Amino acid sequence: MRGKPQESDPGVKLVAQNRRARHEYSVEDTFEAGLALTGSEVKSLREGNVSLSDAYAQPRGDELFLVNCRIGEYRQAAHFGHAPLRDRKLLLRRIEIDRIRGKVEQRGYTLVPLRLYFKEGWAKVELGLARGRAREDRRDAIAERESKREMDRALSRNRGR
């Protein structure tokens, strides 16, 4: 992936973030994928009407799909709207799709959406190639994060003197 886009970058607008994903999974690699959306889905995304909490990506044949991503209905679309929970096609290069499919099918990885954002007007999703964490691993990660915070606080207090 070419550099991880940050919300502070010009042209990047964060729409949704899956905070639970980094807690429940150990993310080893990330990919940026485009989304094939309808007009009402894009309008709904611009309003921030989306949930990534139960979403995941799944290979089907030669393609990848985002499953269980809820994009709420756009009110002004009336009966020309979209189904909130439909599977959405992910747009990636063939080489990336083949590499991802190999890891998911053979090595037991999971594809988890980490963030959904607009980059220069195009809807993008950041996918994480991840392994599930056991409960003990989660506790260890929390303890490690807390100890790092304590060290950072102590260092910042010493710098202030």
C-alpha positions as protocol buffer text, in pm:
chain_id: "A"
residue {
  index: 1
  type: MET
  ca { x: 0 y: 0 z: 0 }
}
residue {
  index: 2
  type: ARG
  ca { x: 121 y: 348 z: -79 }
}
residue {
  index: 3
  type: GLY
  ca { x: 141 y: 542 z: 248 }
}
residue {
  index: 4
  type: LYS
  ca { x: -141 y: 523 z: 496 }
}
residue {
  index: 5
  type: PRO
  ca { x: -378 y: 819 z: 444 }
}
residue {
  index: 6
  type: GLN
  ca { x: -440 y: 1024 z: 754 }
}
residue {
  index: 7
  type: GLU
  ca { x: -748 y: 1233 z: 826 }
}
residue {
  index: 8
  type: SER
  ca { x: -523 y: 1541 z: 840 }
}
residue {
  index: 9
  type: ASP
  ca { x: -416 y: 1485 z: 477 }
}
residue {
  index: 10
  type: PRO
  ca { x: -586 y: 1719 z: 232 }
}
residue {
  index: 11
  type: GLY
  ca { x: -853 y: 1538 z: 36 }
}
residue {
  index: 12
  type: VAL
  ca { x: -914 y: 1268 z: 304 }
}
residue {
  index: 13
  type: LYS
  ca { x: -1239 y: 1275 z: 503 }
}
residue {
  index: 14
  type: LEU
  ca { x: -1287 y: 1000 z: 763 }
}
residue {
  index: 15
  type: VAL
  ca { x: -1642 y: 864 z: 762 }
}
residue {
  index: 16
  type: ALA
  ca { x: -1626 y: 566 z: 1001 }
}
residue {
  index: 17
  type: GLN
  ca { x: -1370 y: 378 z: 1206 }
}
residue {
  index: 18
  type: ASN
  ca { x: -1380 y: 25 z: 1347 }
}
residue {
  index: 19
  type: ARG
  ca { x: -1217 y: 70 z: 1686 }
}
residue {
  index: 20
  type: ARG
  ca { x: -1300 y: -280 z: 1807 }
}
residue {
  index: 21
  type: ALA
  ca { x: -1106 y: -438 z: 1520 }
}
residue {
  index: 22
  type: ARG
  ca { x: -762 y: -348 z: 1657 }
}
residue {
  index: 23
  type: HIS
  ca { x: -868 y: -473 z: 2001 }
}
residue {
  index: 24
  type: GLU
  ca { x: -1008 y: -808 z: 1886 }
}
residue {
  index: 25
  type: TYR
  ca { x: -760 y: -880 z: 1606 }
}
residue {
  index: 26
  type: SER
  ca { x: -388 y: -862 z: 1553 }
}
residue {
  index: 27
  type: VAL
  ca { x: -358 y: -667 z: 1227 }
}
residue {
  index: 28
  type: GLU
  ca { x: -53 y: -772 z: 1024 }
}
residue {
  index: 29
  type: ASP
  ca { x: -103 y: -590 z: 694 }
}
residue {
  index: 30
  type: THR
  ca { x: -335 y: -322 z: 553 }
}
residue {
  index: 31
  type: PHE
  ca { x: -479 y: -256 z: 208 }
}
residue {
  index: 32
  type: GLU
  ca { x: -671 y: 33 z: 58 }
}
residue {
  index: 33
  type: ALA
  ca { x: -966 y: -71 z: -157 }
}
residue {
  index: 34
  type: GLY
  ca { x: -1226 y: 123 z: -348 }
}
residue {
  index: 35
  type: LEU
  ca { x: -1597 y: 51 z: -308 }
}
residue {
  index: 36
  type: ALA
  ca { x: -1854 y: -7 z: -583 }
}
residue {
  index: 37
  type: LEU
  ca { x: -2152 y: 194 z: -454 }
}
residue {
  index: 38
  type: THR
  ca { x: -2483 y: 330 z: -577 }
}
residue {
  index: 39
  type: GLY
  ca { x: -2562 y: 702 z: -570 }
}
residue {
  index: 40
  type: SER
  ca { x: -2782 y: 684 z: -261 }
}
residue {
  index: 41
  type: GLU
  ca { x: -2510 y: 491 z: -74 }
}
residue {
  index: 42
  type: VAL
  ca { x: -2255 y: 763 z: -148 }
}
residue {
  index: 43
  type: LYS
  ca { x: -2494 y: 1034 z: -26 }
}
residue {
  index: 44
  type: SER
  ca { x: -2563 y: 833 z: 290 }
}
residue {
  index: 45
  type: LEU
  ca { x: -2189 y: 787 z: 350 }
}
residue {
  index: 46
  type: ARG
  ca { x: -2133 y: 1161 z: 316 }
}
residue {
  index: 47
  type: GLU
  ca { x: -2384 y: 1206 z: 601 }
}
residue {
  index: 48
  type: GLY
  ca { x: -2185 y: 954 z: 810 }
}
residue {
  index: 49
  type: ASN
  ca { x: -2468 y: 701 z: 820 }
}
residue {
  index: 50
  type: VAL
  ca { x: -2256 y: 382 z: 831 }
}
residue {
  index: 51
  type: SER
  ca { x: -2155 y: 107 z: 1075 }
}
residue {
  index: 52
  type: LEU
  ca { x: -1847 y: -116 z: 1040 }
}
residue {
  index: 53
  type: SER
  ca { x: -1887 y: -301 z: 1371 }
}
residue {
  index: 54
  type: ASP
  ca { x: -1984 y: -646 z: 1234 }
}
residue {
  index: 55
  type: ALA
  ca { x: -1839 y: -606 z: 884 }
}
residue {
  index: 56
  type: TYR
  ca { x: -1576 y: -824 z: 718 }
}
residue {
  index: 57
  type: ALA
  ca { x: -1444 y: -883 z: 367 }
}
residue {
  index: 58
  type: GLN
  ca { x: -1473 y: -1215 z: 189 }
}
residue {
  index: 59
  type: PRO
  ca { x: -1323 y: -1351 z: -135 }
}
residue {
  index: 60
  type: ARG
  ca { x: -1573 y: -1496 z: -384 }
}
residue {
  index: 61
  type: GLY
  ca { x: -1425 y: -1629 z: -703 }
}
residue {
  index: 62
  type: ASP
  ca { x: -1195 y: -1364 z: -846 }
}
residue {
  index: 63
  type: GLU
  ca { x: -1346 y: -1079 z: -644 }
}
residue {
  index: 64
  type: LEU
  ca { x: -1361 y: -945 z: -287 }
}
residue {
  index: 65
  type: PHE
  ca { x: -1683 y: -832 z: -120 }
}
residue {
  index: 66
  type: LEU
  ca { x: -1753 y: -626 z: 191 }
}
residue {
  index: 67
  type: VAL
  ca { x: -2015 y: -814 z: 392 }
}
residue {
  index: 68
  type: ASN
  ca { x: -2236 y: -691 z: 681 }
}
residue {
  index: 69
  type: CYS
  ca { x: -2141 y: -325 z: 639 }
}
residue {
  index: 70
  type: ARG
  ca { x: -2455 y: -127 z: 720 }
}
residue {
  index: 71
  type: ILE
  ca { x: -2497 y: 190 z: 514 }
}
residue {
  index: 72
  type: GLY
  ca { x: -2823 y: 348 z: 626 }
}
residue {
  index: 73
  type: GLU
  ca { x: -3089 y: 450 z: 380 }
}
residue {
  index: 74
  type: TYR
  ca { x: -3076 y: 796 z: 228 }
}
residue {
  index: 75
  type: ARG
  ca { x: -3412 y: 961 z: 302 }
}
residue {
  index: 76
  type: GLN
  ca { x: -3431 y: 1177 z: -10 }
}
residue {
  index: 77
  type: ALA
  ca { x: -3383 y: 871 z: -235 }
}
residue {
  index: 78
  type: ALA
  ca { x: -3732 y: 743 z: -140 }
}
residue {
  index: 79
  type: HIS
  ca { x: -3808 y: 425 z: -336 }
}
residue {
  index: 80
  type: PHE
  ca { x: -3493 y: 460 z: -552 }
}
residue {
  index: 81
  type: GLY
  ca { x: -3272 y: 388 z: -251 }
}
residue {
  index: 82
  type: HIS
  ca { x: -3057 y: 88 z: -161 }
}
residue {
  index: 83
  type: ALA
  ca { x: -3063 y: -214 z: 70 }
}
residue {
  index: 84
  type: PRO
  ca { x: -2869 y: -118 z: 387 }
}
residue {
  index: 85
  type: LEU
  ca { x: -2694 y: -456 z: 432 }
}
residue {
  index: 86
  type: ARG
  ca { x: -2617 y: -562 z: 74 }
}
residue {
  index: 87
  type: ASP
  ca { x: -2274 y: -703 z: -11 }
}
residue {
  index: 88
  type: ARG
  ca { x: -2052 y: -444 z: -177 }
}
residue {
  index: 89
  type: LYS
  ca { x: -1778 y: -521 z: -426 }
}
residue {
  index: 90
  type: LEU
  ca { x: -1427 y: -410 z: -331 }
}
residue {
  index: 91
  type: LEU
  ca { x: -1204 y: -268 z: -602 }
}
residue {
  index: 92
  type: LEU
  ca { x: -842 y: -386 z: -589 }
}
residue {
  index: 93
  type: ARG
  ca { x: -575 y: -490 z: -837 }
}
residue {
  index: 94
  type: ARG
  ca { x: -579 y: -855 z: -944 }
}
residue {
  index: 95
  type: ILE
  ca { x: -236 y: -919 z: -787 }
}
residue {
  index: 96
  type: GLU
  ca { x: -355 y: -788 z: -450 }
}
residue {
  index: 97
  type: ILE
  ca { x: -678 y: -991 z: -465 }
}
residue {
  index: 98
  type: ASP
  ca { x: -486 y: -1311 z: -541 }
}
residue {
  index: 99
  type: ARG
  ca { x: -238 y: -1249 z: -259 }
}
residue {
  index: 100
  type: ILE
  ca { x: -515 y: -1171 z: -10 }
}
residue {
  index: 101
  type: ARG
  ca { x: -724 y: -1472 z: -116 }
}
residue {
  index: 102
  type: GLY
  ca { x: -424 y: -1701 z: -68 }
}
residue {
  index: 103
  type: LYS
  ca { x: -364 y: -1581 z: 287 }
}
residue {
  index: 104
  type: VAL
  ca { x: -732 y: -1591 z: 384 }
}
residue {
  index: 105
  type: GLU
  ca { x: -795 y: -1940 z: 246 }
}
residue {
  index: 106
  type: GLN
  ca { x: -469 y: -2112 z: 339 }
}
residue {
  index: 107
  type: ARG
  ca { x: -337 y: -1941 z: 649 }
}
residue {
  index: 108
  type: GLY
  ca { x: -662 y: -1860 z: 831 }
}
residue {
  index: 109
  type: TYR
  ca { x: -648 y: -1481 z: 820 }
}
residue {
  index: 110
  type: THR
  ca { x: -955 y: -1259 z: 841 }
}
residue {
  index: 111
  type: LEU
  ca { x: -1015 y: -942 z: 639 }
}
residue {
  index: 112
  type: VAL
  ca { x: -1147 y: -671 z: 869 }
}
residue {
  index: 113
  type: PRO
  ca { x: -1243 y: -317 z: 760 }
}
residue {
  index: 114
  type: LEU
  ca { x: -1056 y: -70 z: 980 }
}
residue {
  index: 115
  type: ARG
  ca { x: -1167 y: 266 z: 838 }
}
residue {
  index: 116
  type: LEU
  ca { x: -1401 y: 400 z: 573 }
}
residue {
  index: 117
  type: TYR
  ca { x: -1316 y: 738 z: 423 }
}
residue {
  index: 118
  type: PHE
  ca { x: -1334 y: 960 z: 117 }
}
residue {
  index: 119
  type: LYS
  ca { x: -1002 y: 1021 z: -57 }
}
residue {
  index: 120
  type: GLU
  ca { x: -1015 y: 1292 z: -323 }
}
residue {
  index: 121
  type: GLY
  ca { x: -1388 y: 1230 z: -360 }
}
residue {
  index: 122
  type: TRP
  ca { x: -1368 y: 849 z: -391 }
}
residue {
  index: 123
  type: ALA
  ca { x: -1505 y: 616 z: -123 }
}
residue {
  index: 124
  type: LYS
  ca { x: -1226 y: 394 z: 14 }
}
residue {
  index: 125
  type: VAL
  ca { x: -1203 y: 130 z: 283 }
}
residue {
  index: 126
  type: GLU
  ca { x: -887 y: 34 z: 470 }
}
residue {
  index: 127
  type: LEU
  ca { x: -880 y: -344 z: 513 }
}
residue {
  index: 128
  type: GLY
  ca { x: -667 y: -520 z: 771 }
}
residue {
  index: 129
  type: LEU
  ca { x: -534 y: -871 z: 716 }
}
residue {
  index: 130
  type: ALA
  ca { x: -568 y: -996 z: 1071 }
}
residue {
  index: 131
  type: ARG
  ca { x: -568 y: -1294 z: 1305 }
}
residue {
  index: 132
  type: GLY
  ca { x: -809 y: -1319 z: 1596 }
}
residue {
  index: 133
  type: ARG
  ca { x: -667 y: -1261 z: 1942 }
}
residue {
  index: 134
  type: ALA
  ca { x: -733 y: -1487 z: 2238 }
}
residue {
  index: 135
  type: ARG
  ca { x: -870 y: -1328 z: 2554 }
}
residue {
  index: 136
  type: GLU
  ca { x: -529 y: -1350 z: 2726 }
}
residue {
  index: 137
  type: ASP
  ca { x: -362 y: -1176 z: 2432 }
}
residue {
  index: 138
  type: ARG
  ca { x: -613 y: -892 z: 2455 }
}
residue {
  index: 139
  type: ARG
  ca { x: -536 y: -849 z: 2824 }
}
residue {
  index: 140
  type: ASP
  ca { x: -163 y: -846 z: 2751 }
}
residue {
  index: 141
  type: ALA
  ca { x: -213 y: -582 z: 2481 }
}
residue {
  index: 142
  type: ILE
  ca { x: -414 y: -364 z: 2721 }
}
residue {
  index: 143
  type: ALA
  ca { x: -149 y: -398 z: 2994 }
}
residue {
  index: 144
  type: GLU
  ca { x: 127 y: -313 z: 2746 }
}
residue {
  index: 145
  type: ARG
  ca { x: -63 y: -7 z: 2622 }
}
residue {
  index: 146
  type: GLU
  ca { x: -124 y: 115 z: 2980 }
}
residue {
  index: 147
  type: SER
  ca { x: 243 y: 77 z: 3076 }
}
residue {
  index: 148
  type: LYS
  ca { x: 348 y: 268 z: 2762 }
}
residue {
  index: 149
  type: ARG
  ca { x: 109 y: 550 z: 2856 }
}
residue {
  index: 150
  type: GLU
  ca { x: 254 y: 565 z: 3207 }
}
residue {
  index: 151
  type: MET
  ca { x: 610 y: 588 z: 3069 }
}
residue {
  index: 152
  type: ASP
  ca { x: 506 y: 862 z: 2826 }
}
residue {
  index: 153
  type: ARG
  ca { x: 341 y: 1059 z: 3108 }
}
residue {
  index: 154
  type: ALA
  ca { x: 650 y: 1027 z: 3327 }
}
residue {
  index: 155
  type: LEU
  ca { x: 875 y: 1142 z: 3043 }
}
residue {
  index: 156
  type: SER
  ca { x: 655 y: 1439 z: 2960 }
}
residue {
  index: 157
  type: ARG
  ca { x: 649 y: 1545 z: 3329 }
}
residue {
  index: 158
  type: ASN
  ca { x: 1031 y: 1530 z: 3341 }
}
residue {
  index: 159
  type: ARG
  ca { x: 1063 y: 1738 z: 3025 }
}
residue {
  index: 160
  type: GLY
  ca { x: 842 y: 2009 z: 3172 }
}
residue {
  index: 161
  type: ARG
  ca { x: 1084 y: 2074 z: 3457 }
}
